[in-house]
Amino acid sequence: MAKCDEGYLCEVCGQDVANLAESDLYLRYVIGMIDPEVLHTSKERHLRCNPSLAQFIVDDRLEPVIVEGDFDKRGLDTSFVREREELVTRGWRRLQELSSLDLPILEYPLPEVMEKLRGG
């Protein structure tokens, strides 16, 4: 099967990342961790297949992700955790919105990320 016919396969579990709302790649893009220039060449994962990032999503619509060990947010600086939770949760909520919007990909990121991309 040609690569373009495969869809987006998770590099961790190998299963199809069926929609934008469960995409770790697009969450990282929306919050500014992935540059739009490398989006098409970056590996895809399900959100839950990247628990070190997914643990920072705090929303009643998503079962909390718990990480054990060095990357567990419970062992990190509380101000860092609070800032990261705010950013990642806003990004995740943006992903949920994007599923029902017809926007160009360059308009997916959060406003402050778009501002940085524009050089502001």
Secondary structure as UniProt FT lines:
FT   HELIX           3..6
FT   STRAND          9..10
FT   TURN            11..13
FT   HELIX           20..22
FT   HELIX           24..30
FT   TURN            31..32
FT   TURN            36..38
FT   HELIX           39..41
FT   HELIX           47..49
FT   HELIX           51..54
FT   TURN            55..56
FT   TURN            60..61
FT   TURN            70..71
FT   HELIX           73..75
FT   HELIX           78..98
FT   TURN            99..100
FT   HELIX           105..107
FT   HELIX           111..117
FT   TURN            118..119
//
